[in-house]
C-alpha cells in the first residue's frame, strides 16, 4: 500500500529507515550519536518512492525520538536544515553550534 510507511531506528546501521508494507526500503537518514546529541548527516529517498512524503515521515519520527530521549539535534544534512526551518515546533531541539 502506498500510504503505509513505517519508520524504524536501525541502530546497527546508525540510521532511520522508512519501509513500505512489504518491508522494502523507501528512504533513510544516516546519523551519528554522541553523548546528548544526535547529528543527522544524510537523508535520501529512493527514486521509486519520491514524492510520497517519505523523508518528512523519517524526519518527524527521528525528531520525535530525539525529543523523547532528551537529545539535542545537529542538522548537518541540508534536508534536515530545511525541514527544521519550516517546522518550528522542533526549534527547541536544535543544538546551538
N, CA, C and O atoms as a CHARMM CRD file, in Angstrom:
* protein
*
  388
    1    1 UNK  N      0.83000  -1.19300   0.00000 PROA 1      0.00000
    2    1 UNK  CA     0.00000   0.00000   0.00000 PROA 1      0.00000
    3    1 UNK  C      0.86900   1.25000   0.00000 PROA 1      0.00000
    4    1 UNK  O      1.86100   1.33100   0.72500 PROA 1      0.00000
    5    2 UNK  N      0.49700   2.19000  -0.79500 PROA 2      0.00000
    6    2 UNK  CA     1.29300   3.40000  -0.94700 PROA 2      0.00000
    7    2 UNK  C      1.36300   4.21200   0.33600 PROA 2      0.00000
    8    2 UNK  O      2.39900   4.80900   0.62700 PROA 2      0.00000
    9    3 UNK  N      0.27800   4.24700   1.11500 PROA 3      0.00000
   10    3 UNK  CA     0.23100   5.08900   2.30000 PROA 3      0.00000
   11    3 UNK  C      0.84200   4.44500   3.52900 PROA 3      0.00000
   12    3 UNK  O      1.03400   5.11500   4.54300 PROA 3      0.00000
   13    4 UNK  N      1.14600   3.17800   3.46100 PROA 4      0.00000
   14    4 UNK  CA     1.70100   2.50500   4.62400 PROA 4      0.00000
   15    4 UNK  C      3.20800   2.65800   4.64900 PROA 4      0.00000
   16    4 UNK  O      3.93100   2.03600   3.87100 PROA 4      0.00000
   17    5 UNK  N      3.66200   3.49700   5.55700 PROA 5      0.00000
   18    5 UNK  CA     5.09500   3.73300   5.72700 PROA 5      0.00000
   19    5 UNK  C      5.40200   3.53800   7.20100 PROA 5      0.00000
   20    5 UNK  O      4.79000   4.17200   8.06000 PROA 5      0.00000
   21    6 UNK  N      6.35000   2.66300   7.48900 PROA 6      0.00000
   22    6 UNK  CA     6.79800   2.54600   8.87800 PROA 6      0.00000
   23    6 UNK  C      8.23300   3.05400   8.93400 PROA 6      0.00000
   24    6 UNK  O      9.02600   2.83800   8.01700 PROA 6      0.00000
   25    7 UNK  N      8.54400   3.72800  10.02100 PROA 7      0.00000
   26    7 UNK  CA     9.88400   4.27500  10.21300 PROA 7      0.00000
   27    7 UNK  C     10.49400   3.59500  11.42700 PROA 7      0.00000
   28    7 UNK  O      9.91000   3.58100  12.51000 PROA 7      0.00000
   29    8 UNK  N     11.67700   3.03100  11.22600 PROA 8      0.00000
   30    8 UNK  CA    12.36400   2.31800  12.30600 PROA 8      0.00000
   31    8 UNK  C     13.76600   2.87500  12.49900 PROA 8      0.00000
   32    8 UNK  O     14.39600   3.35300  11.55600 PROA 8      0.00000
   33    9 UNK  N     14.24100   2.80600  13.72700 PROA 9      0.00000
   34    9 UNK  CA    15.61600   3.18200  14.03200 PROA 9      0.00000
   35    9 UNK  C     16.46100   1.92800  13.87200 PROA 9      0.00000
   36    9 UNK  O     16.45000   1.05100  14.73600 PROA 9      0.00000
   37   10 UNK  N     17.18900   1.84200  12.77400 PROA 10     0.00000
   38   10 UNK  CA    18.08600   0.71400  12.51400 PROA 10     0.00000
   39   10 UNK  C     19.42200   1.03600  13.19300 PROA 10     0.00000
   40   10 UNK  O     20.39100   1.42000  12.54000 PROA 10     0.00000
   41   11 UNK  N     19.44600   0.87000  14.51100 PROA 11     0.00000
   42   11 UNK  CA    20.60300   1.28600  15.31800 PROA 11     0.00000
   43   11 UNK  C     21.89900   0.62900  14.86500 PROA 11     0.00000
   44   11 UNK  O     22.96100   1.24900  14.93000 PROA 11     0.00000
   45   12 UNK  N     21.82700  -0.61100  14.41000 PROA 12     0.00000
   46   12 UNK  CA    23.04500  -1.31000  13.98000 PROA 12     0.00000
   47   12 UNK  C     23.65900  -0.67100  12.74100 PROA 12     0.00000
   48   12 UNK  O     24.83600  -0.88600  12.45200 PROA 12     0.00000
   49   13 UNK  N     22.86800   0.11700  12.00200 PROA 13     0.00000
   50   13 UNK  CA    23.36900   0.82300  10.81800 PROA 13     0.00000
   51   13 UNK  C     23.44900   2.33500  11.05300 PROA 13     0.00000
   52   13 UNK  O     23.81200   3.08800  10.14900 PROA 13     0.00000
   53   14 UNK  N     23.11100   2.77200  12.26400 PROA 14     0.00000
   54   14 UNK  CA    23.10400   4.20400  12.61600 PROA 14     0.00000
   55   14 UNK  C     22.28600   5.00700  11.61600 PROA 14     0.00000
   56   14 UNK  O     22.74100   6.01200  11.07100 PROA 14     0.00000
   57   15 UNK  N     21.06000   4.53100  11.39000 PROA 15     0.00000
   58   15 UNK  CA    20.17600   5.27700  10.50100 PROA 15     0.00000
   59   15 UNK  C     18.72400   4.93500  10.78100 PROA 15     0.00000
   60   15 UNK  O     18.39300   3.84600  11.25100 PROA 15     0.00000
   61   16 UNK  N     17.87500   5.89800  10.47700 PROA 16     0.00000
   62   16 UNK  CA    16.43500   5.66900  10.46800 PROA 16     0.00000
   63   16 UNK  C     16.06900   5.23500   9.06400 PROA 16     0.00000
   64   16 UNK  O     16.57700   5.78100   8.08500 PROA 16     0.00000
   65   17 UNK  N     15.18300   4.24800   8.96600 PROA 17     0.00000
   66   17 UNK  CA    14.76100   3.72800   7.67100 PROA 17     0.00000
   67   17 UNK  C     13.24700   3.77100   7.55800 PROA 17     0.00000
   68   17 UNK  O     12.53200   3.47800   8.51700 PROA 17     0.00000
   69   18 UNK  N     12.76600   4.13800   6.38400 PROA 18     0.00000
   70   18 UNK  CA    11.34000   4.07100   6.06800 PROA 18     0.00000
   71   18 UNK  C     11.12600   2.82300   5.22500 PROA 18     0.00000
   72   18 UNK  O     11.83100   2.58700   4.24400 PROA 18     0.00000
   73   19 UNK  N     10.14300   2.03200   5.62600 PROA 19     0.00000
   74   19 UNK  CA     9.82500   0.78700   4.93400 PROA 19     0.00000
   75   19 UNK  C      8.36900   0.80200   4.50500 PROA 19     0.00000
   76   19 UNK  O      7.51100   1.33400   5.21000 PROA 19     0.00000
   77   20 UNK  N      8.09000   0.20900   3.33000 PROA 20     0.00000
   78   20 UNK  CA     6.69900   0.09700   2.90600 PROA 20     0.00000
   79   20 UNK  C      6.07700  -1.14400   3.55200 PROA 20     0.00000
   80   20 UNK  O      6.73400  -1.84000   4.32500 PROA 20     0.00000
   81   21 UNK  N      4.81800  -1.41500   3.23400 PROA 21     0.00000
   82   21 UNK  CA     4.09200  -2.52900   3.85100 PROA 21     0.00000
   83   21 UNK  C      4.74400  -3.87700   3.57800 PROA 21     0.00000
   84   21 UNK  O      4.56300  -4.81900   4.34900 PROA 21     0.00000
   85   22 UNK  N      5.50000  -3.97900   2.49000 PROA 22     0.00000
   86   22 UNK  CA     6.17900  -5.22800   2.14300 PROA 22     0.00000
   87   22 UNK  C      7.59600  -5.30400   2.70500 PROA 22     0.00000
   88   22 UNK  O      8.30400  -6.28400   2.47300 PROA 22     0.00000
   89   23 UNK  N      8.01500  -4.26800   3.44800 PROA 23     0.00000
   90   23 UNK  CA     9.34700  -4.25700   4.03400 PROA 23     0.00000
   91   23 UNK  C     10.42700  -3.72200   3.12000 PROA 23     0.00000
   92   23 UNK  O     11.61300  -3.83200   3.43300 PROA 23     0.00000
   93   24 UNK  N     10.03700  -3.14000   1.99100 PROA 24     0.00000
   94   24 UNK  CA    11.01100  -2.55800   1.06800 PROA 24     0.00000
   95   24 UNK  C     11.51300  -1.22100   1.59800 PROA 24     0.00000
   96   24 UNK  O     10.73500  -0.40400   2.09100 PROA 24     0.00000
   97   25 UNK  N     12.81600  -1.01000   1.48900 PROA 25     0.00000
   98   25 UNK  CA    13.40800   0.25500   1.90700 PROA 25     0.00000
   99   25 UNK  C     12.94700   1.36900   0.97800 PROA 25     0.00000
  100   25 UNK  O     13.09400   1.27300  -0.24100 PROA 25     0.00000
  101   26 UNK  N     12.38600   2.43200   1.56400 PROA 26     0.00000
  102   26 UNK  CA    11.90000   3.57600   0.81000 PROA 26     0.00000
  103   26 UNK  C     12.84800   4.76900   0.91500 PROA 26     0.00000
  104   26 UNK  O     12.97700   5.55700  -0.02200 PROA 26     0.00000
  105   27 UNK  N     13.49800   4.89000   2.04800 PROA 27     0.00000
  106   27 UNK  CA    14.40100   6.00600   2.28400 PROA 27     0.00000
  107   27 UNK  C     15.05300   5.85500   3.63800 PROA 27     0.00000
  108   27 UNK  O     14.71700   4.95500   4.40900 PROA 27     0.00000
  109   28 UNK  N     16.00300   6.75800   3.92600 PROA 28     0.00000
  110   28 UNK  CA    16.73300   6.66600   5.19100 PROA 28     0.00000
  111   28 UNK  C     17.39700   7.99400   5.51300 PROA 28     0.00000
  112   28 UNK  O     17.52400   8.87100   4.65800 PROA 28     0.00000
  113   29 UNK  N     17.81500   8.12200   6.76100 PROA 29     0.00000
  114   29 UNK  CA    18.70300   9.20100   7.17700 PROA 29     0.00000
  115   29 UNK  C     19.78500   8.57900   8.04400 PROA 29     0.00000
  116   29 UNK  O     19.49800   7.87200   9.00900 PROA 29     0.00000
  117   30 UNK  N     21.03700   8.85400   7.68500 PROA 30     0.00000
  118   30 UNK  CA    22.17500   8.41300   8.48900 PROA 30     0.00000
  119   30 UNK  C     22.35700   9.39700   9.64000 PROA 30     0.00000
  120   30 UNK  O     22.13400  10.59900   9.49200 PROA 30     0.00000
  121   31 UNK  N     22.76700   8.86200  10.78600 PROA 31     0.00000
  122   31 UNK  CA    23.01800   9.74000  11.92300 PROA 31     0.00000
  123   31 UNK  C     24.25300   9.30000  12.68600 PROA 31     0.00000
  124   31 UNK  O     24.71700   8.16700  12.56400 PROA 31     0.00000
  125   32 UNK  N     24.77000  10.22700  13.47600 PROA 32     0.00000
  126   32 UNK  CA    25.86100   9.93800  14.41200 PROA 32     0.00000
  127   32 UNK  C     25.35700  10.32300  15.79300 PROA 32     0.00000
  128   32 UNK  O     24.82700  11.41500  15.99800 PROA 32     0.00000
  129   33 UNK  N     25.53000   9.42100  16.71900 PROA 33     0.00000
  130   33 UNK  CA    25.06900   9.64600  18.08400 PROA 33     0.00000
  131   33 UNK  C     26.27000   9.94700  18.97100 PROA 33     0.00000
  132   33 UNK  O     27.23800   9.18700  19.01600 PROA 33     0.00000
  133   34 UNK  N     26.18600  11.06900  19.67400 PROA 34     0.00000
  134   34 UNK  CA    27.21700  11.48500  20.62500 PROA 34     0.00000
  135   34 UNK  C     26.51600  11.70400  21.95900 PROA 34     0.00000
  136   34 UNK  O     25.29000  11.81200  21.97900 PROA 34     0.00000
  137   35 UNK  N     27.23300  11.77300  23.06200 PROA 35     0.00000
  138   35 UNK  CA    26.56200  11.98700  24.34900 PROA 35     0.00000
  139   35 UNK  C     25.65200  13.22400  24.31900 PROA 35     0.00000
  140   35 UNK  O     26.12600  14.35300  24.18900 PROA 35     0.00000
  141   36 UNK  N     24.36400  12.99500  24.44100 PROA 36     0.00000
  142   36 UNK  CA    23.38800  14.07300  24.49800 PROA 36     0.00000
  143   36 UNK  C     23.01700  14.70500  23.17000 PROA 36     0.00000
  144   36 UNK  O     22.17700  15.60400  23.13300 PROA 36     0.00000
  145   37 UNK  N     23.62800  14.25100  22.06600 PROA 37     0.00000
  146   37 UNK  CA    23.40500  14.89500  20.76400 PROA 37     0.00000
  147   37 UNK  C     23.28200  13.84100  19.66500 PROA 37     0.00000
  148   37 UNK  O     24.01600  12.85300  19.64800 PROA 37     0.00000
  149   38 UNK  N     22.33700  14.07100  18.74600 PROA 38     0.00000
  150   38 UNK  CA    22.25000  13.26700  17.53400 PROA 38     0.00000
  151   38 UNK  C     22.45700  14.19300  16.34000 PROA 38     0.00000
  152   38 UNK  O     21.80400  15.23000  16.22700 PROA 38     0.00000
  153   39 UNK  N     23.36500  13.81200  15.45900 PROA 39     0.00000
  154   39 UNK  CA    23.62900  14.57800  14.23600 PROA 39     0.00000
  155   39 UNK  C     23.02800  13.83200  13.05900 PROA 39     0.00000
  156   39 UNK  O     23.34600  12.66600  12.82600 PROA 39     0.00000
  157   40 UNK  N     22.15700  14.50600  12.31600 PROA 40     0.00000
  158   40 UNK  CA    21.57800  13.91200  11.11400 PROA 40     0.00000
  159   40 UNK  C     22.45900  14.30400   9.93100 PROA 40     0.00000
  160   40 UNK  O     22.60700  15.48400   9.61200 PROA 40     0.00000
  161   41 UNK  N     23.04100  13.28800   9.28600 PROA 41     0.00000
  162   41 UNK  CA    24.12000  13.50400   8.33300 PROA 41     0.00000
  163   41 UNK  C     23.68700  13.51700   6.87100 PROA 41     0.00000
  164   41 UNK  O     24.12600  14.36800   6.09700 PROA 41     0.00000
  165   42 UNK  N     22.82800  12.57500   6.49300 PROA 42     0.00000
  166   42 UNK  CA    22.46000  12.44200   5.07800 PROA 42     0.00000
  167   42 UNK  C     21.09900  11.76100   4.97100 PROA 42     0.00000
  168   42 UNK  O     20.91300  10.64300   5.45000 PROA 42     0.00000
  169   43 UNK  N     20.15500  12.44600   4.33800 PROA 43     0.00000
  170   43 UNK  CA    18.82200  11.87300   4.10800 PROA 43     0.00000
  171   43 UNK  C     18.65800  11.57500   2.62800 PROA 43     0.00000
  172   43 UNK  O     19.09700  12.33900   1.76800 PROA 43     0.00000
  173   44 UNK  N     18.02100  10.45600   2.35500 PROA 44     0.00000
  174   44 UNK  CA    17.80700  10.06800   0.96200 PROA 44     0.00000
  175   44 UNK  C     16.51000   9.27700   0.83700 PROA 44     0.00000
  176   44 UNK  O     16.23000   8.38400   1.63700 PROA 44     0.00000
  177   45 UNK  N     15.72700   9.61900  -0.17900 PROA 45     0.00000
  178   45 UNK  CA    14.55800   8.83400  -0.54700 PROA 45     0.00000
  179   45 UNK  C     14.90000   8.12200  -1.85100 PROA 45     0.00000
  180   45 UNK  O     15.37400   8.75100  -2.79700 PROA 45     0.00000
  181   46 UNK  N     14.66400   6.82300  -1.90100 PROA 46     0.00000
  182   46 UNK  CA    14.96800   6.06400  -3.10800 PROA 46     0.00000
  183   46 UNK  C     14.06000   6.52400  -4.25100 PROA 46     0.00000
  184   46 UNK  O     12.89700   6.85400  -4.01500 PROA 46     0.00000
  185   47 UNK  N     14.57300   6.55100  -5.48400 PROA 47     0.00000
  186   47 UNK  CA    13.85000   7.14000  -6.61300 PROA 47     0.00000
  187   47 UNK  C     12.40600   6.66000  -6.78700 PROA 47     0.00000
  188   47 UNK  O     11.53400   7.47400  -7.09100 PROA 47     0.00000
  189   48 UNK  N     12.12900   5.38500  -6.60800 PROA 48     0.00000
  190   48 UNK  CA    10.77200   4.86800  -6.81300 PROA 48     0.00000
  191   48 UNK  C      9.76400   5.38800  -5.79400 PROA 48     0.00000
  192   48 UNK  O      8.55700   5.24100  -5.98800 PROA 48     0.00000
  193   49 UNK  N     10.24800   5.99500  -4.71000 PROA 49     0.00000
  194   49 UNK  CA     9.35700   6.40100  -3.62400 PROA 49     0.00000
  195   49 UNK  C      9.31700   7.91100  -3.41300 PROA 49     0.00000
  196   49 UNK  O      8.70800   8.38100  -2.45200 PROA 49     0.00000
  197   50 UNK  N      9.95100   8.67200  -4.28700 PROA 50     0.00000
  198   50 UNK  CA     9.96300  10.12100  -4.12800 PROA 50     0.00000
  199   50 UNK  C      8.57000  10.70200  -4.35400 PROA 50     0.00000
  200   50 UNK  O      7.76700  10.15900  -5.11200 PROA 50     0.00000
  201   51 UNK  N      8.30800  11.81300  -3.68200 PROA 51     0.00000
  202   51 UNK  CA     7.02800  12.49100  -3.82900 PROA 51     0.00000
  203   51 UNK  C      5.90900  11.90700  -2.98900 PROA 51     0.00000
  204   51 UNK  O      4.74400  12.25100  -3.19400 PROA 51     0.00000
  205   52 UNK  N      6.23200  11.03800  -2.05600 PROA 52     0.00000
  206   52 UNK  CA     5.21500  10.39600  -1.20100 PROA 52     0.00000
  207   52 UNK  C      5.32100  10.81600   0.26100 PROA 52     0.00000
  208   52 UNK  O      4.62100  10.26900   1.11300 PROA 52     0.00000
  209   53 UNK  N      6.17900  11.76900   0.55700 PROA 53     0.00000
  210   53 UNK  CA     6.32500  12.23400   1.93200 PROA 53     0.00000
  211   53 UNK  C      7.20500  11.35400   2.79500 PROA 53     0.00000
  212   53 UNK  O      7.14900  11.42900   4.02300 PROA 53     0.00000
  213   54 UNK  N      8.01500  10.52200   2.16400 PROA 54     0.00000
  214   54 UNK  CA     8.86000   9.58200   2.90400 PROA 54     0.00000
  215   54 UNK  C      9.85900  10.32500   3.78900 PROA 54     0.00000
  216   54 UNK  O      9.96500  10.02500   4.97900 PROA 54     0.00000
  217   55 UNK  N     10.58400  11.27500   3.23700 PROA 55     0.00000
  218   55 UNK  CA    11.60400  11.99700   4.00800 PROA 55     0.00000
  219   55 UNK  C     10.97800  12.73200   5.18700 PROA 55     0.00000
  220   55 UNK  O     11.55300  12.77200   6.27500 PROA 55     0.00000
  221   56 UNK  N      9.81900  13.30400   4.97600 PROA 56     0.00000
  222   56 UNK  CA     9.13100  14.00100   6.05900 PROA 56     0.00000
  223   56 UNK  C      8.73200  13.06300   7.18600 PROA 56     0.00000
  224   56 UNK  O      8.84300  13.41700   8.36000 PROA 56     0.00000
  225   57 UNK  N      8.27100  11.87500   6.83700 PROA 57     0.00000
  226   57 UNK  CA     7.90300  10.87800   7.85500 PROA 57     0.00000
  227   57 UNK  C      9.13600  10.45600   8.66100 PROA 57     0.00000
  228   57 UNK  O      9.06500  10.29400   9.88000 PROA 57     0.00000
  229   58 UNK  N     10.27200  10.28000   7.96100 PROA 58     0.00000
  230   58 UNK  CA    11.50300   9.92400   8.66300 PROA 58     0.00000
  231   58 UNK  C     11.91300  11.06300   9.60300 PROA 58     0.00000
  232   58 UNK  O     12.27400  10.82000  10.75500 PROA 58     0.00000
  233   59 UNK  N     11.85700  12.28700   9.11500 PROA 59     0.00000
  234   59 UNK  CA    12.25700  13.43600   9.92900 PROA 59     0.00000
  235   59 UNK  C     11.39300  13.54400  11.17800 PROA 59     0.00000
  236   59 UNK  O     11.92000  13.72700  12.27600 PROA 59     0.00000
  237   60 UNK  N     10.08800  13.43500  11.03000 PROA 60     0.00000
  238   60 UNK  CA     9.18600  13.54300  12.18600 PROA 60     0.00000
  239   60 UNK  C      9.49300  12.46100  13.21700 PROA 60     0.00000
  240   60 UNK  O      9.61000  12.75400  14.40600 PROA 60     0.00000
  241   61 UNK  N      9.62200  11.21800  12.76900 PROA 61     0.00000
  242   61 UNK  CA     9.88700  10.12200  13.71300 PROA 61     0.00000
  243   61 UNK  C     11.22700  10.30800  14.41500 PROA 61     0.00000
  244   61 UNK  O     11.32400  10.14000  15.63000 PROA 61     0.00000
  245   62 UNK  N     12.25600  10.65200  13.65100 PROA 62     0.00000
  246   62 UNK  CA    13.59100  10.79500  14.25000 PROA 62     0.00000
  247   62 UNK  C     13.64800  11.97400  15.21600 PROA 62     0.00000
  248   62 UNK  O     14.29900  11.89000  16.25700 PROA 62     0.00000
  249   63 UNK  N     12.97800  13.06300  14.88400 PROA 63     0.00000
  250   63 UNK  CA    12.97000  14.22200  15.77100 PROA 63     0.00000
  251   63 UNK  C     12.10900  13.97300  17.00600 PROA 63     0.00000
  252   63 UNK  O     12.46200  14.40500  18.10300 PROA 63     0.00000
  253   64 UNK  N     10.99200  13.28500  16.83600 PROA 64     0.00000
  254   64 UNK  CA    10.17200  12.91900  17.99900 PROA 64     0.00000
  255   64 UNK  C     10.95700  12.00300  18.93500 PROA 64     0.00000
  256   64 UNK  O     10.88700  12.14700  20.15500 PROA 64     0.00000
  257   65 UNK  N     11.70500  11.06100  18.35700 PROA 65     0.00000
  258   65 UNK  CA    12.53300  10.16600  19.17400 PROA 65     0.00000
  259   65 UNK  C     13.61600  10.95500  19.90100 PROA 65     0.00000
  260   65 UNK  O     13.87000  10.72000  21.08200 PROA 65     0.00000
  261   66 UNK  N     14.25400  11.88800  19.20100 PROA 66     0.00000
  262   66 UNK  CA    15.28700  12.70900  19.82900 PROA 66     0.00000
  263   66 UNK  C     14.70900  13.45600  21.02900 PROA 66     0.00000
  264   66 UNK  O     15.33800  13.52500  22.08500 PROA 66     0.00000
  265   67 UNK  N     13.51300  14.01200  20.86500 PROA 67     0.00000
  266   67 UNK  CA    12.86200  14.72600  21.96300 PROA 67     0.00000
  267   67 UNK  C     12.58400  13.77800  23.12500 PROA 67     0.00000
  268   67 UNK  O     12.85400  14.11200  24.27900 PROA 67     0.00000
  269   68 UNK  N     12.04900  12.60800  22.82800 PROA 68     0.00000
  270   68 UNK  CA    11.71000  11.63700  23.87400 PROA 68     0.00000
  271   68 UNK  C     12.95300  11.17700  24.64700 PROA 68     0.00000
  272   68 UNK  O     12.88000  10.88000  25.83900 PROA 68     0.00000
  273   69 UNK  N     14.08200  11.12400  23.95300 PROA 69     0.00000
  274   69 UNK  CA    15.33400  10.68400  24.58100 PROA 69     0.00000
  275   69 UNK  C     16.11900  11.83000  25.21600 PROA 69     0.00000
  276   69 UNK  O     17.16600  11.60800  25.82400 PROA 69     0.00000
  277   70 UNK  N     15.61300  13.05000  25.07500 PROA 70     0.00000
  278   70 UNK  CA    16.29000  14.20700  25.64700 PROA 70     0.00000
  279   70 UNK  C     17.55100  14.59700  24.90300 PROA 70     0.00000
  280   70 UNK  O     18.47100  15.16200  25.49300 PROA 70     0.00000
  281   71 UNK  N     17.60400  14.30000  23.60500 PROA 71     0.00000
  282   71 UNK  CA    18.78400  14.60700  22.79900 PROA 71     0.00000
  283   71 UNK  C     18.66000  15.97000  22.13000 PROA 71     0.00000
  284   71 UNK  O     17.56600  16.39500  21.76000 PROA 71     0.00000
  285   72 UNK  N     19.78100  16.64000  21.98200 PROA 72     0.00000
  286   72 UNK  CA    19.86300  17.84000  21.15900 PROA 72     0.00000
  287   72 UNK  C     20.10500  17.37700  19.73100 PROA 72     0.00000
  288   72 UNK  O     20.58700  16.26600  19.51100 PROA 72     0.00000
  289   73 UNK  N     19.77600  18.21600  18.76300 PROA 73     0.00000
  290   73 UNK  CA    19.87700  17.84200  17.34300 PROA 73     0.00000
  291   73 UNK  C     20.86000  18.75300  16.62500 PROA 73     0.00000
  292   73 UNK  O     20.82000  19.97500  16.77000 PROA 73     0.00000
  293   74 UNK  N     21.74900  18.13100  15.84200 PROA 74     0.00000
  294   74 UNK  CA    22.63000  18.87600  14.92800 PROA 74     0.00000
  295   74 UNK  C     22.22800  18.47500  13.51200 PROA 74     0.00000
  296   74 UNK  O     22.49800  17.35300  13.08400 PROA 74     0.00000
  297   75 UNK  N     21.58900  19.38200  12.78800 PROA 75     0.00000
  298   75 UNK  CA    21.15300  19.07100  11.42400 PROA 75     0.00000
  299   75 UNK  C     22.25300  19.33800  10.39700 PROA 75     0.00000
  300   75 UNK  O     22.28500  20.40600   9.78700 PROA 75     0.00000
  301   76 UNK  N     23.14800  18.37900  10.20500 PROA 76     0.00000
  302   76 UNK  CA    24.22800  18.53900   9.23400 PROA 76     0.00000
  303   76 UNK  C     23.73300  18.36400   7.79800 PROA 76     0.00000
  304   76 UNK  O     24.35600  18.85400   6.85600 PROA 76     0.00000
  305   77 UNK  N     22.62500  17.67200   7.63900 PROA 77     0.00000
  306   77 UNK  CA    22.04600  17.37500   6.33100 PROA 77     0.00000
  307   77 UNK  C     21.18400  18.55400   5.85200 PROA 77     0.00000
  308   77 UNK  O     20.38100  19.08000   6.62300 PROA 77     0.00000
  309   78 UNK  N     21.34000  18.96800   4.60000 PROA 78     0.00000
  310   78 UNK  CA    20.52100  20.07600   4.08200 PROA 78     0.00000
  311   78 UNK  C     19.01300  19.82300   4.20200 PROA 78     0.00000
  312   78 UNK  O     18.25500  20.75600   4.47100 PROA 78     0.00000
  313   79 UNK  N     18.57200  18.58600   4.01000 PROA 79     0.00000
  314   79 UNK  CA    17.13200  18.30600   4.13800 PROA 79     0.00000
  315   79 UNK  C     16.66300  18.62500   5.55700 PROA 79     0.00000
  316   79 UNK  O     15.62300  19.25900   5.73500 PROA 79     0.00000
  317   80 UNK  N     17.41300  18.19600   6.55500 PROA 80     0.00000
  318   80 UNK  CA    17.01900  18.46000   7.95000 PROA 80     0.00000
  319   80 UNK  C     17.09700  19.94500   8.26700 PROA 80     0.00000
  320   80 UNK  O     16.26700  20.45400   9.02000 PROA 80     0.00000
  321   81 UNK  N     18.07100  20.64700   7.71300 PROA 81     0.00000
  322   81 UNK  CA    18.15300  22.09000   7.92800 PROA 81     0.00000
  323   81 UNK  C     16.89200  22.77100   7.40100 PROA 81     0.00000
  324   81 UNK  O     16.31500  23.61900   8.08200 PROA 81     0.00000
  325   82 UNK  N     16.46300  22.40400   6.19200 PROA 82     0.00000
  326   82 UNK  CA    15.25100  22.97400   5.59900 PROA 82     0.00000
  327   82 UNK  C     14.01100  22.56300   6.38300 PROA 82     0.00000
  328   82 UNK  O     13.13500  23.38700   6.64700 PROA 82     0.00000
  329   83 UNK  N     13.93900  21.28300   6.75600 PROA 83     0.00000
  330   83 UNK  CA    12.78300  20.77700   7.49600 PROA 83     0.00000
  331   83 UNK  C     12.62600  21.53200   8.81100 PROA 83     0.00000
  332   83 UNK  O     11.52500  21.95800   9.16100 PROA 83     0.00000
  333   84 UNK  N     13.72600  21.69500   9.53500 PROA 84     0.00000
  334   84 UNK  CA    13.66600  22.38400  10.82500 PROA 84     0.00000
  335   84 UNK  C     13.32300  23.86300  10.67300 PROA 84     0.00000
  336   84 UNK  O     12.67800  24.43900  11.54900 PROA 84     0.00000
  337   85 UNK  N     13.74500  24.48000   9.58000 PROA 85     0.00000
  338   85 UNK  CA    13.39100  25.88300   9.34000 PROA 85     0.00000
  339   85 UNK  C     11.89300  26.03400   9.11600 PROA 85     0.00000
  340   85 UNK  O     11.30700  27.04700   9.49700 PROA 85     0.00000
  341   86 UNK  N     11.27300  25.03500   8.50100 PROA 86     0.00000
  342   86 UNK  CA     9.83700  25.07700   8.20400 PROA 86     0.00000
  343   86 UNK  C      8.97900  24.56500   9.35300 PROA 86     0.00000
  344   86 UNK  O      7.81400  24.94700   9.46400 PROA 86     0.00000
  345   87 UNK  N      9.52300  23.72200  10.19700 PROA 87     0.00000
  346   87 UNK  CA     8.76500  23.10300  11.28900 PROA 87     0.00000
  347   87 UNK  C      9.31900  23.58800  12.62600 PROA 87     0.00000
  348   87 UNK  O     10.08000  22.89400  13.30100 PROA 87     0.00000
  349   88 UNK  N      8.91200  24.79800  12.98100 PROA 88     0.00000
  350   88 UNK  CA     9.46300  25.45500  14.16100 PROA 88     0.00000
  351   88 UNK  C      9.08000  24.76200  15.46600 PROA 88     0.00000
  352   88 UNK  O      9.62600  25.08900  16.52000 PROA 88     0.00000
  353   89 UNK  N      8.15400  23.81500  15.41100 PROA 89     0.00000
  354   89 UNK  CA     7.80400  23.07600  16.62800 PROA 89     0.00000
  355   89 UNK  C      8.97800  22.23000  17.13600 PROA 89     0.00000
  356   89 UNK  O      8.95100  21.73100  18.26100 PROA 89     0.00000
  357   90 UNK  N     10.00500  22.07500  16.29800 PROA 90     0.00000
  358   90 UNK  CA    11.20100  21.33200  16.69000 PROA 90     0.00000
  359   90 UNK  C     12.38800  22.24800  16.99000 PROA 90     0.00000
  360   90 UNK  O     13.48700  21.76100  17.25700 PROA 90     0.00000
  361   91 UNK  N     12.18500  23.55000  16.95000 PROA 91     0.00000
  362   91 UNK  CA    13.28600  24.50500  17.11600 PROA 91     0.00000
  363   91 UNK  C     14.00400  24.33100  18.45300 PROA 91     0.00000
  364   91 UNK  O     15.20800  24.57400  18.54400 PROA 91     0.00000
  365   92 UNK  N     13.28000  23.91400  19.48200 PROA 92     0.00000
  366   92 UNK  CA    13.88600  23.75900  20.79900 PROA 92     0.00000
  367   92 UNK  C     14.90200  22.62000  20.86200 PROA 92     0.00000
  368   92 UNK  O     15.67700  22.53800  21.81500 PROA 92     0.00000
  369   93 UNK  N     14.90800  21.74200  19.86000 PROA 93     0.00000
  370   93 UNK  CA    15.83100  20.60600  19.84000 PROA 93     0.00000
  371   93 UNK  C     17.18800  20.95600  19.24100 PROA 93     0.00000
  372   93 UNK  O     18.18200  20.28100  19.51000 PROA 93     0.00000
  373   94 UNK  N     17.22900  22.00800  18.43100 PROA 94     0.00000
  374   94 UNK  CA    18.42300  22.30500  17.65800 PROA 94     0.00000
  375   94 UNK  C     19.55100  22.75500  18.57600 PROA 94     0.00000
  376   94 UNK  O     19.40600  23.67300  19.38300 PROA 94     0.00000
  377   95 UNK  N     20.68900  22.06500  18.41900 PROA 95     0.00000
  378   95 UNK  CA    21.87100  22.35400  19.21600 PROA 95     0.00000
  379   95 UNK  C     22.56500  23.58300  18.63400 PROA 95     0.00000
  380   95 UNK  O     22.90300  23.61600  17.45100 PROA 95     0.00000
  381   96 UNK  N     22.76900  24.57400  19.46400 PROA 96     0.00000
  382   96 UNK  CA    23.48800  25.77700  19.01900 PROA 96     0.00000
  383   96 UNK  C     24.92100  25.40100  18.69800 PROA 96     0.00000
  384   96 UNK  O     25.58700  24.70700  19.46700 PROA 96     0.00000
  385   97 UNK  N     25.38300  25.87100  17.54800 PROA 97     0.00000
  386   97 UNK  CA    26.73300  25.48500  17.09800 PROA 97     0.00000
  387   97 UNK  C     27.78000  26.39600  17.70200 PROA 97     0.00000
  388   97 UNK  O     28.97100  26.22700  17.44000 PROA 97     0.00000
